[in-house]
Amino acid sequence: MNVDFSVDETRILIAAIVRAKFDNPSAFEPYFGSPILAEACKRLAASLVAAYEEDGDSGSVAAWRKWGRWSGRNYEREVIVTYAVELPVWSEWSREEKFEALESFCSPFEPSSSEVFEMIDLIDETRSNS
């Protein structure tokens, strides 16, 4: 199945998902940590960048690539850490499961492996101090 959105529809859909997701994660359940939604958001963002590349709009390509970077996303990082600290299953997950969950939580932004591991350590430390 192939769904075709315009550039404007794609841009607005990404913005709406990100806003809904990070403005109130609990209200966004069960989608906040959904790997399916995480992958869909990443694909929407990649499609948008590809459309701008095809149009030769290097300014929009650069802007969206910059937007997708995790570094500097302090607000989203805090939302995710706060959310994960409260997750009852967090302590039952392996480090690999925590990593995979955080990648979904961060989507459509793409942190590096070291940034994800730093969040895991912060969440574990915060939970142990609570």
C-alpha positions as CSV (number, residue, x, y, z in Angstrom):
1,M,0.0,0.0,0.0
2,N,1.3,3.4,-0.9
3,V,-0.3,6.5,0.6
4,D,0.4,9.8,-1.1
5,F,0.5,13.1,0.8
6,S,1.4,16.5,-0.4
7,V,4.4,18.3,1.1
8,D,2.1,20.6,3.1
9,E,0.1,17.6,4.4
10,T,3.2,15.7,5.4
11,R,4.7,18.7,7.1
12,I,1.5,19.4,9.1
13,L,1.1,15.8,9.9
14,I,4.6,15.6,11.4
15,A,4.0,18.8,13.4
16,A,0.7,17.5,14.7
17,I,2.1,14.2,15.8
18,V,5.1,15.8,17.5
19,R,3.0,18.3,19.3
20,A,0.5,15.7,20.5
21,K,3.2,13.4,21.5
22,F,5.4,15.7,23.5
23,D,2.8,18.1,24.9
24,N,1.2,15.4,27.0
25,P,2.7,11.9,26.7
26,S,0.2,10.3,29.1
27,A,-2.7,11.6,27.0
28,F,-1.1,10.3,23.9
29,E,-1.1,6.7,25.1
30,P,-0.9,4.1,23.8
31,Y,0.9,5.8,20.9
32,F,3.7,7.6,22.8
33,G,6.1,4.6,22.7
34,S,4.6,2.8,19.7
35,P,7.4,1.4,17.5
36,I,4.9,1.5,14.6
37,L,4.2,5.2,15.1
38,A,7.9,5.9,15.6
39,E,8.8,4.3,12.3
40,A,5.9,6.0,10.5
41,C,7.1,9.4,11.8
42,K,10.6,8.7,10.7
43,R,9.4,7.7,7.3
44,L,7.2,10.8,7.0
45,A,10.2,13.1,7.8
46,A,12.4,11.2,5.4
47,S,9.8,11.5,2.7
48,L,9.5,15.2,3.3
49,V,13.3,15.7,3.0
50,A,13.3,13.6,-0.2
51,A,10.5,15.7,-1.7
52,Y,12.5,18.9,-0.9
53,E,15.6,17.3,-2.4
54,E,13.7,16.3,-5.6
55,D,12.5,20.0,-5.9
56,G,16.1,21.2,-5.4
57,D,15.1,23.1,-2.2
58,S,18.4,22.8,-0.4
59,G,17.3,25.3,2.3
60,S,14.4,23.2,3.3
61,V,16.5,20.0,3.2
62,A,19.0,21.6,5.5
63,A,16.3,23.0,7.8
64,W,14.5,19.7,8.2
65,R,17.7,17.7,8.7
66,K,18.7,20.2,11.4
67,W,15.1,19.9,12.9
68,G,15.5,16.1,13.1
69,R,18.7,16.2,15.1
70,W,18.4,15.1,18.8
71,S,21.1,17.4,20.1
72,G,19.6,20.5,21.6
73,R,16.2,18.8,22.1
74,N,16.2,19.5,25.8
75,Y,12.4,19.9,26.2
76,E,11.7,16.5,24.5
77,R,14.5,14.9,26.5
78,E,13.0,16.1,29.7
79,V,9.5,14.9,28.7
80,I,10.9,11.4,27.8
81,V,13.0,11.1,31.0
82,T,10.0,12.2,33.2
83,Y,7.8,9.7,31.3
84,A,10.2,6.8,31.6
85,V,10.9,7.4,35.3
86,E,7.2,6.8,35.9
87,L,7.0,3.7,33.8
88,P,6.3,0.7,36.1
89,V,7.9,-1.8,33.6
90,W,11.1,0.2,33.2
91,S,12.9,-1.8,35.9
92,E,11.9,-5.1,34.3
93,W,13.4,-4.2,30.9
94,S,16.9,-5.2,29.8
95,R,19.3,-2.4,28.7
96,E,18.5,-3.4,25.1
97,E,14.7,-3.1,25.7
98,K,15.2,0.3,27.3
99,F,17.3,1.4,24.3
100,E,14.6,0.3,21.8
101,A,11.9,2.0,23.9
102,L,13.8,5.2,24.0
103,E,14.4,5.2,20.3
104,S,10.6,5.0,19.9
105,F,10.0,7.6,22.5
106,C,12.4,10.0,20.7
107,S,10.9,9.6,17.2
108,P,10.8,11.3,14.8
109,F,14.1,12.7,16.2
110,E,17.1,10.4,16.0
111,P,19.5,10.5,18.9
112,S,22.9,8.8,18.7
113,S,23.5,5.6,20.5
114,S,25.5,7.4,23.1
115,E,22.7,9.9,23.7
116,V,20.2,7.1,24.2
117,F,22.6,5.4,26.7
118,E,23.0,8.7,28.5
119,M,19.2,8.9,28.9
120,I,19.0,5.3,30.1
121,D,21.6,6.0,32.8
122,L,19.8,9.2,33.8
123,I,16.5,7.5,34.1
124,D,18.0,4.6,36.0
125,E,19.8,7.0,38.4
126,T,16.6,9.1,38.9
127,R,14.5,6.1,39.6
128,S,17.1,4.7,42.1
129,N,17.1,8.1,43.9
130,S,13.4,8.3,44.2
